[in-house]
Amino acid sequence: MKRYLQGAQAEKGFDIWEEMLPTPVGPVWMGFSPAGLRAVSFHRPGGESGPQWPVRQQQEEPELTSRLRQWRQETTDALKAYFAGELRTFEHLRLDVRGTAFQIKVWEAVRQTPFGAIITYQTLAHSLNLPRGARSVGGALGANPLPIIIPCHRVVASDGSLGGYSAGLHLKRLLLSHEQTILGRPPIPLHGPVRIEGGH
């Protein structure tokens, strides 16, 4: 069941409300709109620790405040469980994903990549019937607003090099190693290409 809204379907005119969550790979900022989780970020200008919740909505819109608190708790619990090796999918979270139709199509596809799988941009492009679309697929993944939740870290170049990652290749390598370790496999190398296996 899809739990996110696209574009005009989501509510407009509201700020994104944020909170910071400490994780084993560093602080993660979670951003929520009135429609769900809209952003996950590893880097935030100024590095404020949060929480940053709207006082006006807490006073005037108790139902909205209740939803935000629920989504915040669900997202926090899910990320903690992921890093503890107890959760492998985020399908239960309510997401408010914003992007072009093509970007959302790519993000939907990469969400089907199993936990611990490592696939290539070209493989992902083929799954979308875009045999020459590896570059455009990579561009869409680079704009992913929900890293980890939409697991673009599982997609690498055809030669096993990591390709790109908005939060930095060091973090991409950490996330890949985390998943391999949870599955009882050796962590990926600290340097150089990774072994491509599994996936679609």
C-alpha positions as CSV (number, residue, x, y, z in Angstrom):
1,M,0.0,0.0,0.0
2,K,1.4,3.4,-1.0
3,R,1.7,5.7,2.0
4,Y,2.9,8.9,0.3
5,L,1.3,11.8,-1.6
6,Q,2.6,13.3,-4.8
7,G,2.8,17.0,-5.8
8,A,-0.6,18.7,-5.7
9,Q,-2.1,15.9,-3.8
10,A,-0.1,16.9,-0.7
11,E,-1.0,19.9,1.4
12,K,0.7,23.1,0.5
13,G,1.6,26.3,2.3
14,F,3.2,24.7,5.3
15,D,6.8,24.6,6.6
16,I,8.7,21.4,7.1
17,W,9.1,20.7,10.8
18,E,12.3,19.0,11.8
19,E,13.9,17.0,14.5
20,M,17.4,15.5,14.8
21,L,18.0,11.9,15.6
22,P,21.5,10.6,16.6
23,T,22.4,7.5,14.7
24,P,25.6,5.3,14.4
25,V,26.5,7.1,11.2
26,G,26.0,10.6,12.6
27,P,23.0,12.9,13.1
28,V,20.0,12.5,10.8
29,W,17.4,15.3,10.4
30,M,13.9,14.2,9.8
31,G,11.6,16.7,8.1
32,F,7.8,16.4,8.2
33,S,5.0,18.2,6.4
34,P,1.3,17.9,7.3
35,A,1.2,14.9,4.9
36,G,4.0,12.8,6.2
37,L,7.8,12.4,6.2
38,R,9.1,14.7,3.5
39,A,12.9,14.8,4.0
40,V,15.8,12.9,5.6
41,S,19.2,14.7,5.7
42,F,22.6,14.0,7.0
43,H,23.9,17.5,6.5
44,R,22.0,20.6,7.7
45,P,23.4,24.1,7.5
46,G,24.1,25.3,11.1
47,G,23.6,21.9,12.5
48,E,20.8,22.8,14.9
49,S,19.9,19.9,17.1
50,G,16.1,20.4,17.1
51,P,13.4,19.7,17.9
52,Q,11.8,22.4,15.8
53,W,8.1,22.1,16.1
54,P,5.5,24.8,15.3
55,V,4.0,26.3,18.5
56,R,1.0,27.8,16.6
57,Q,0.0,24.4,15.3
58,Q,0.4,22.8,18.7
59,Q,-2.0,25.4,20.1
60,E,-4.5,25.8,17.2
61,E,-4.4,22.4,15.4
62,P,-4.2,19.6,17.9
63,E,-5.1,17.0,15.4
64,L,-2.2,18.0,13.2
65,T,0.1,18.0,16.2
66,S,-1.0,14.5,17.0
67,R,-0.3,13.3,13.5
68,L,3.2,14.9,13.5
69,R,4.0,13.3,16.9
70,Q,2.8,9.9,15.6
71,W,4.9,10.1,12.4
72,R,7.9,11.4,14.3
73,Q,7.7,8.4,16.7
74,E,7.2,5.9,13.9
75,T,10.1,7.3,11.9
76,T,12.4,7.5,14.9
77,D,11.5,3.9,15.9
78,A,12.0,2.7,12.3
79,L,15.4,4.3,11.9
80,K,16.6,3.0,15.3
81,A,15.4,-0.5,14.4
82,Y,17.1,-0.3,11.0
83,F,20.5,0.5,12.6
84,A,19.9,-2.2,15.2
85,G,19.4,-4.7,12.4
86,E,15.8,-5.3,13.3
87,L,14.1,-3.6,10.4
88,R,14.6,-4.1,6.7
89,T,11.8,-2.1,5.0
90,F,10.1,1.2,5.7
91,E,6.9,0.4,3.9
92,H,4.8,1.3,7.0
93,L,5.9,4.9,7.1
94,R,3.7,7.7,5.9
95,L,5.7,9.6,3.3
96,D,5.1,12.9,1.5
97,V,7.4,12.5,-1.5
98,R,7.9,15.5,-3.8
99,G,9.5,15.2,-7.2
100,T,8.9,14.9,-11.0
101,A,6.9,12.0,-12.3
102,F,10.2,10.4,-13.6
103,Q,12.0,10.9,-10.3
104,I,9.1,9.3,-8.4
105,K,9.1,6.4,-10.8
106,V,12.8,5.8,-10.1
107,W,12.4,6.1,-6.4
108,E,9.5,3.7,-6.4
109,A,11.6,1.2,-8.3
110,V,14.6,1.5,-6.0
111,R,12.4,0.9,-3.0
112,Q,11.9,-2.6,-4.4
113,T,15.6,-3.4,-4.0
114,P,15.9,-5.9,-1.1
115,F,17.8,-5.1,2.0
116,G,21.5,-5.9,1.5
117,A,21.3,-6.2,-2.3
118,I,23.7,-4.2,-4.4
119,I,22.5,-3.4,-7.9
120,T,23.8,-1.2,-10.7
121,Y,22.4,2.0,-12.2
122,Q,22.1,0.1,-15.5
123,T,20.1,-2.8,-13.9
124,L,17.7,-0.3,-12.4
125,A,17.4,1.5,-15.7
126,H,16.6,-1.8,-17.4
127,S,13.9,-2.6,-14.8
128,L,12.3,0.7,-15.9
129,N,12.6,-0.2,-19.6
130,L,15.3,2.4,-20.1
131,P,18.2,0.4,-21.4
132,R,20.3,3.6,-22.0
133,G,18.9,5.5,-19.0
134,A,21.6,4.8,-16.4
135,R,22.7,8.4,-16.3
136,S,19.1,9.8,-16.0
137,V,18.4,7.2,-13.3
138,G,21.5,8.3,-11.5
139,G,20.3,11.9,-11.7
140,A,17.0,11.0,-10.2
141,L,18.7,9.1,-7.3
142,G,20.9,12.1,-6.7
143,A,17.7,14.1,-6.0
144,N,16.3,11.5,-3.5
145,P,14.8,13.5,-0.6
146,L,14.6,10.4,1.7
147,P,18.0,8.5,1.8
148,I,17.8,5.2,3.7
149,I,14.0,5.2,3.5
150,I,14.4,5.2,-0.3
151,P,17.5,3.1,-0.4
152,C,19.5,4.7,-3.3
153,H,22.7,3.7,-1.4
154,R,22.2,0.1,-2.8
155,V,22.8,1.3,-6.4
156,V,26.4,1.4,-7.7
157,A,28.2,1.8,-11.0
158,S,28.6,-1.2,-13.3
159,D,32.3,-1.6,-12.4
160,G,31.5,-1.8,-8.7
161,S,32.6,1.8,-7.9
162,L,30.1,3.5,-5.7
163,G,29.0,6.2,-8.2
164,G,27.6,9.1,-6.2
165,Y,25.7,9.8,-3.0
166,S,24.3,13.1,-1.8
167,A,25.5,12.6,1.7
168,G,29.0,11.5,0.7
169,L,30.5,8.2,-0.5
170,H,31.9,7.4,3.0
171,L,28.4,7.3,4.3
172,K,27.2,5.2,1.4
173,R,29.9,2.7,2.1
174,L,28.9,2.6,5.8
175,L,25.3,1.9,5.0
176,L,26.2,-0.9,2.5
177,S,28.6,-2.5,5.1
178,H,25.9,-2.2,7.8
179,E,23.4,-4.2,5.7
180,Q,26.0,-6.8,4.6
181,T,27.0,-7.3,8.3
182,I,23.4,-7.7,9.4
183,L,23.0,-10.5,6.8
184,G,26.0,-12.3,8.1
185,R,28.2,-11.3,5.2
186,P,31.7,-9.6,5.3
187,P,31.5,-5.8,5.2
188,I,32.3,-4.2,1.9
189,P,35.9,-3.0,1.4
190,L,37.0,0.3,2.9
191,H,38.3,1.3,-0.5
192,G,37.8,0.3,-4.1
193,P,34.9,-1.3,-5.9
194,V,32.2,-3.4,-4.3
195,R,30.9,-6.8,-5.3
196,I,27.6,-6.6,-7.1
197,E,25.2,-9.4,-6.2
198,G,21.5,-10.1,-5.7
199,G,18.9,-7.5,-6.5
200,H,16.8,-7.1,-9.6
